[in-house]
Amino acid sequence: MRLREFADRHPVLAATGCAALQFGLTILILKAGKLLAPPEAWGKVKLLAFASTVLLPLLLTQVFGMWREVGFGSIRPNGFFLACLLPVLMFAALGLHLPQGGIGGDLLIQSLNAFGEELLFRGVIFVILLRLPVWQAIVLNGVLFGSMHLIHGYMDGNWSHALGWAMMSSCAGMMFAAARERTGSLWLVVVLHMVLNLASMYSNIEAVAGPQMLVAVQYATKVAEVVLGLYVIVTAWRHRPAGAGRA
């Protein structure tokens, strides 16, 4: 059986396998680096692990033959995409503090990070999951995206923090999947992902209003992300074809 045929017949298993493959590859690179590379080369090991998060999604897109389906062709922002900028505005409400050296380095890293994660999750994995009802595709996409962030537990040993990070990332993943569904554009979701990351990094809220306010805003953005995801889930369910979802 061809890999694409397997994915069409077993979308949950195939999507989970793609996420697990990226998770396992990243862990393998980091673990091998710790065992085999000298301490001074740890930065290069992490760079290699980071590169895998871009290269593997590109390879999977080729293997599954999804170049026309992952959303590279459309760049038309709509009202829902603009609504998804609400969390960005919440982080930027009290202004942004920019580093003296400029944001060039962070912009490059975050753009590559957003591209790799979005190509994998809202590209390859989302296309696979669309064999399911839209609500299931969005929820499972968010859960798989969040679970990838458990890798931070391996990296720093703080698994409770990694679990919290995974749960919060799941909320963002649902919003990204909803935006991908409503816009049909992977590029727009890459931009959304990148801008949201940068806004949270450079937010002035903690400096102006204190750490408790920053935590409150972080939770508020998660609520907004879940609401946006649920909006698409509910509207997709209400407009489903007659007889759909009765399996």
N, C-alpha and C positions, 0 to 999 in steps of 0.2 A: 504494500500500500504506500502511495506517495505521501510525503510529509504533509502536504497541503490537504489531501483527502482525509488524513488522520485528524488534522486540526478542525476540518469542517464537521466531522462526525463526533469528535470529542473536544469541544471548545474549551471547557473548563480545565480539563487535563492538559491540553496543549498550552493554554495561556499560563497555567501554573508552572508548567515545565519551562517555559521561556523565562519567567521571572526567577525560578530556581536556578536556571543555568547561569544567569547573570550574577545572582547572589553567590553561587558556588565558585564561579570563576574569579570574582573579586576577592573572596576569602582565600582561595588557593594562591593567588598572586601575593597577597599580604602575608600569608603564612609561610610560603616559600621564601619570601624576602627576609622575613625575620630569622629563618633558619639558615639561609645560605648567603645572604648579602651582609657586608660589614655595616655597622651602625651608621657610618657616615653616608651610606648609599640609601638610607631609608626614604629620603625625599624622592629619589628616582623610582623606588619601588611603589610608592603611593601614586606617582605620576603614571606609572604603567597600569596600575589598577584603575586609575581614572580614565586612561585612554581606552581601556576595555569596555567602559560604559558607553563609548561612542562607536567603537569598532564592531562589537558584537551585535548591536541593533542593526547596523548597516548590513552585516552578514546575514542576519535573520530575515531582513527585508528581501534580500536576494534569494535566499533559500526558499522562502515561501512564495516568491514571485508577487510581491505586494507593492511594487513601486507606484502603480496607478491607484492604489487603494488607501495608502497611509495618509493621504491628505496634503501632498506636496503641491497640488495644482491650484488651490484656491487661497486667495488672500483678500477676503471681503469681510471686514468687521461689520457686525450687526448690533442691534440693541442689546442682545444677551451678552455679547462679548464686552460691551461697554459696562454692563452691570457687573461683570466679573472683575472689573477694575476697582470695585468698592473696597476690598481688603487692602489694595495698594494705597488708596486714598486714606484709609484708616491709619496705616502706618506713617503716612506722610503728613498727617493732620497738623502736627506741630513743627513741621519742617524736617529737613534732612541735614546731617552733618557729613561733609565730604572730606576724605583724607587729603592731606597736603600734597601728596605725591600723585593725586588724580585717581580716577577709577578705572584706568585702562586695563590693569591686570585683573581686577575683579570682574570687569565687564567681559573679558575674554573667557575667564574660567566659568562664570555663570552662564554665558551663552552656550559654551560647549556642554556644560552640565545639563542645561535645559534641553538642548537639542538631543543629547543621548537618551535622557530619561523619557522625553516625550516621544521620540521615535520608537522606543521599546514599548512604552505603556499605552500612549494614546495613538500610536501607529500600529505596530505589529499586534500587540496583545488586544487592543480595542477592536481591530478588524476581526480577529479570531472570535472575540466574545460577542460580536454582533450577530452570530448565529443564534444567540439567546435573545429573549425580550430585552428592550433597551434598559429597563430598570435594573435587570440583573447584570447587564454589561457594565453599567455605571458603578453599581455597588461593588461588584467583584474587582473591577479595575481599581477602584479606590483602595480596597483591602490589600490587593497585591502590591500596589504602589507603597502603601504604608508599611507593609511587612518588609520591604527591601531596606527600610531605614533601621531595622534591627541590627544591621551590620555595625552600627555605631556601638552597640553593646560589645561586640568582639573587639573593636578598635580601642575603646577606652575602659572596658570592663564594667561600666555602669549600666547594667541591664535594665534597671527600673527606669532610668532616664531614657534609655533607648526605646522601651515599651511606650512611654508617654509620647516620645517623638514619633513613633510609628502610628499611634492612634491619631495624633494631630495631622500627620502627613496624609492619612487616609481621607481626612476631610478635604484637604487640598486636591487630592487625587480625584475625588468625586466631582469637584468643581471643574477641574481640567477636562475630565471625561465628558461632562455635560457641555462644556464649551466646544469640545471637539465634535460632539454630536450636533450641536446647533449651528456651528459655523462651517463644518466640513473641512476646516483648515488646520493642518498640523502646525504651519508656520505661526498662525495667530496664537496657538496655545503655547508654542515655544516662547514667543514674546511675552505672553502673560506670565508664564512660569519665571522667566528671567527677571522681569520687572518686579514681580512680587518678592523674589529672593533679595534683590537689591534694595527694595524699599524697607524690608525688615532689617537688613544689615545696617542701613544708614539712618534708620529712624531716630528722630530727636526726642522721642517720647520719654525715654528713661532719663535723659539729661535734664529735661525741662520739668517733668511731672513725677519722676521717681520710678523705681523698679516695680512697685505695686500697680501703677497705672499701665506700665508696659505689659505686665501679665494680663491685666484686664483687657487690654486691646488685643493681645494675642488670642485670648479666648473668644473675644467678640468677632475676630476675623474668622475663626473656625465655625462659629454659628452662621456667619454670612455664607461661608463656603458650602456648608451642609444645606442651608436653605436654597441656595442657587442650584445645587445638585438635585434636591428634592423637587424643585419646580419643574425641571426637565423630566424627572422620573414620572411625576404625576400627570403632566400634560401629555407625555408619550403614552402613558397607560390609557388616558381618556380618549386618545385619538387612534388607538390600536385598531387594526382591521377586525371586523366581526369574526368571532370564533377563535381569535388568537389567544394564546396563553392558557388553553384549556387542557393541555397535556397532563 
